[in-house]
């Protein structure tokens, strides 16, 4: 039975029994070098049915789904990845920029250019078009979803004009939209995430992070004044446990009182996507790198076999972690005995090497042997 009170997950995952408790420690505001590297990553590139950029990926009751350019929606099947929606919900090939999943994992909601909004039932394989609600045709940047698919969804859409539109599923099945608000002061909002039905966070391109406890009616700014970097994504695990993925190889951590910036990439390449599940988490970004959260402020970095910009990452409850990005690139890691028996077309994984200290730039990453790099 699904428990709607379970809160420790992000918009890329659906609720499941046996949730974990998040941990956050208090830190100062100095930059912290906090990446580690493992030599056996387990990440492999797999064949993709598209060469268009994939901007987001989520975990569902039917496995991972990804969305991207041209209105493509991809699903991972036993035989490999396949395209389940082409040209988007309006059949106009608008790029899809963000995706969320309902608490029971049965439906995904995706957003994109020209006000595109679509819902896809992963069980019945049914697509429904909800584009341009309230006449809004600006590009939607991201979406957060809470509630059970087809019954109690509460949806949060954010766009390039800094606007937030909340949609609520009615008992009749229809969607009702609330008044438009601007939680980010008018700047583009690339990331939104809710850890309960009414509590969540947004980040904007003007180094603005805000929180709400009433379902998006009122917002309070909580930072990040000293950032000086672009923000790309946000993971809201609790009111005292928030991460923001940013430029300069930085993941910012909020403990309810202060922000601590952690440099998880010594090459200072942007971290463009982040996904948290209690204490665990994944991040991905430029240079074909993924990062695994080991503890509060401590991330382990892996260089995959692809040199690309990842734009979406999902930690899978079914034992399959996924990162997606430019050119339709998909990399996977099968963990915890998940996906037993599946055969896929893969390429060799480039082994991650120990990273130099911040002051040692005389060698490239791949010139270092196995080990760890920490502050």
N, C-alpha and C positions, 0 to 999 in steps of 0.2 A: 504494500500500500504506500502511495506517495505521501510524504509529509510536507505540507506546504509551509510549515514553520521552519524547516531546515534552511539555513541561510548561507552556509559557507561555500558558495560556488559563484562563478561568474557567468556572464550571458552566453558564453560559448559551451556551457555544459548544462545537462539536465539533472534534476535532483535524483538521488539514489539513496538507498538505505546505507547506514553506517558512515555518516559524514564525519569529517575530522575537524579538529579545532585549530583555528589559525593562531600563530604565534607572532608577536611583534615586540621588538625590544627598543628601548629608548636610545637614541644616538644624538650626536651633535650635528652641526651643519657643515662640518668640514667634509671634503670629498673623500670617499672611501674606496680604495682599490679592492674589489671583492669578487674577482672571477677566478675559477679554477678550470682546468682542462683535463678531460679524460681521453685516453688514447684509443679506446674501443667504444665508438659512439653508438653503433647500432642503427644509425640513420642511413637510409638508402633512397636514392632517387627512383621514382617509378614512372611508368609510361602515363602520359597525360593525354586526354582526348581533345585538348585545346592548346593553342599557342598564344592565347590572349592572357593578359595579366589577371591573376587571381588575387582578389583583395581581402578575402575573409574565409574562414573555415570554422565549423562548429561540430560538436559531437551530438548525435541523436540516438533514438531508440533503434534506428536502422543503420547505425554507423556514421562515419564522417560525411559531411556535405560541404562543398566549397562554392563560392560565387565570384564572378569577375566580369571582365570585359565582354562586350557584345551581348550582355544579358544572359550569359551562360551560368547554369547551375549544374554542378557535378556531384555525383554520388559514388561512394566507394562500395563496390560489389565484391563477391567472392572471386570473380574473374578479373577484377581490376576496376579502375575508375571509368565511369561512363557519363555522358551528358544526358541529363533528364529534363532540362529546360533549355531551349535555345531561343535567343532573341528577347528574352525577358517576358514579364507578365503582360506587356502591351504589344509584344511582337514587333518592337521598334529598335531592338539592339542597343538600348541604352545601357551603359556600363553599370554594374552593380558594385556598390562601394562598401556595404556593411551587411552583417547577418547576425541574427540571434535565434535562440531556440527556446521553446516552451519548457516549463518545469517537468513535464512528463516525457519530453523528447519526441513527441509525435508530430510536431509542426515546426518549420523554420519560417522566419520572417526576414525578408531582405529588402534593401533600399538602394536607390541609385540616382542617376541623372534624370533631369526633367521631372522631378517629383515621383519617380517610380517607387511603388511599394507592392510587394507580392507576398503571398502566403503559399507555402507548399506543404501538403500533408504527406509525410514520408511513408505512411502506412498505406493509404489508398492511392498515393501518387497523383494527387489532385492539386492543380494550380488555380489560385484565385487572385484576381487583380484588384488592388485597393489604391491605385495610384492617384496622385494629386488631391488628397483630402483637403477640404476647405479651400480648394483652388490653389494650393501650394505646389508650384512647379519648379522651385529651386532644387538643386542637387541635395538629396539627403546624404549625409556623411556616415551615419551610424544608427543603430537601433538596439534597444535593450528590451527584453521580453520577460514578463513574469506571469505565472498562472498556468492552468492546464489548457492544452490545445483545444480550440473550438468551444470552450466553455467559460473560461474565466480570465482570458488574456488581458493583461494591462501592458500597453505598448508605449515606448518612449522613442520618438523620432527626433533627430537633431540634424540641422542643415548648415550650409555654408554661410548663411546670414546670421548665425548664432541663435536661431530659433529652436524652441522645443515644442513639439506637439504631442499630447498624450491622447491615446485612443484606448477605450475600454469596451470589452465585449459585453453586450447586453444579453439578458435571458432569451431574447428572441433570436439571438445569433448575429444581429446587426452590430456594427461598430459605432460608438458614440465618441466624438472628439471634443476635448476641452479647449479652453481659450489658449491661444498661442502665447508663449512666454519667452523671455530672453535671459537665460541664466548665466550666459557668458559675456554679457555686455556688448553683444553685437559681433564679436569675432567668430570665425569658423570654429565649430565644435567637432573635432575628429573622433572623440571617444565619449561614450556614455555607458554606465554599468550600474545595475541595481542588485544588492545582495538580499533584499526582501521586497515585498510588493510596493512599499512606500519609501524605502531608504536607499539612497544611491548617490553617485557622484558623476560629474562631468569635467572634462578638461578642454581648454580652448587653445587656439594658436597664439594667443597673447599671454602665455604663461599664467593662465587663470584656471584655478581648480575650485569647484563649488560643491556643496553637499546639500541634500534635502532629506527631511524626515517625514514629509507629508505628501509624498507622491508627486512632487514637482511643482507644487503651488508656490512655495517660498524656497529661496536658495540663499545660502550663506557662503561667502568666499572664505577659503581656508588656505590659500597660497597660490603659487609659490613665488614669493617676492624676489628671491635671489637667483632664480633659475638661469636666465640668460640663454636658454636653449628652446628649440621647438618641442612641442608636445605632440605625440602621435596616437597614444592609446592609454586607456585607464582600466584598472582592475579593482573593483570594489568588493572586498571580502567582508568588511565590517566598518562601523564608524571609526574604529581605531586600527584599521588595517587596510590601507589603500596603497596601490602602486601606480605610478605614472611612467610610461615609456617615453623617452625623450631623445633628442639629438646628443651628440658628443659621447655616445656609448653609455648613457646614464639611465638608470632606473631610480626614480625617487620613491622613498618609503615614508608613509605617514603613520604615526602611532597614536593619533588622537590629540597630540600636543604640538609636535614639531615635524618638520620634513628633514630627511637625511638623504643626500644624493650618493648613490653607489655607482662607481665606474665599473661596469661589468665587461667592457670591451676596451682594451688598451689601445686599439687602433682608433678609438673614439668615433667609430661608425655608428650611425643612428640605430636605436632600438625602436622598431616600428609596430610591434604587436606584443601583447602580453596577456597571459591567461593564468588565473589562479584557481586552485581547488584546495581550500584549507591551507595547510602548511606547504603544499606542493604547488609547483607552477612552472610554466614555460614562457620564454620570450624568444623573439626572432627579429632579425633586421637585415642590414646590408651585409654584403660579403659572404652570403650563404652560411651564416652562423646562427646557431640556436643556443639557448642558455637555459639551464635547468636550475630551479631554486632549490637550494640545499637547506637553508635556514633563513631567518630574517636577515637580509642584507648580504647573503652569501649565495652566489650563482656560479654554476659550472658551465664553462663554454665549450662548444664543440664546433669544429669547422667541418661542414658536410662536403659531399663530393661535387656540389654545384656552386659556382661563383655567381650568385644572383642576389637580388634584393627580395627578401621575404616580406610579405605584407600581411600575413595572417598566420596564426598558430593556435592549435587546440590540443589540450591534454585529454586524451580519450578515456572514458570510463570502461570501454570494451577492450582495453589493452592496446589500442593503436593511437599513437601520437602523430600529429600531422602538421607540417608547415607548408605554406603555399606562397607563390610570388610571381615575379615577372616572367613573361613568356609562357605562362601556364605551368610553371615548375611546381612539382609536388614531391616532397620528401616525407618518408614515414619512419617510425620506429615502433616495432612490435614489442610490447613489454608485458610482464605479468602473465605469460602464457596465453595472451590474447591471440585471436585469429589463427588458431591452430589449423594446419593443413592447407592454408591458402598458398597458391603459387603465383608469383608476380614477376614481371620483367624488371630487373633492377640493374643498376650500375654499381661499380665498385665504390666503396666509401673511402674518401680521403681521411686518413687518420689524423685526428686533432693532436697537436703537439703542445708541449708546455710553452706558455707565453712568457716573454721577457718581462722584467720589471718595467715600470713606467719610464725609468731613466735609461734603459738599455734598448736602443733602437737600431743597433748595428746589424741585427739579423732579422730575417723575416720569420713569421710564425712557424712555417713548415721546416725551418732549419733547426728547430729545437726538438730535443728528445722528450720522451714521456716524463711526466711529473706534474707538479702543481705550481700555480702562480697566485700568491695571496699577498695581502697587505702585511 
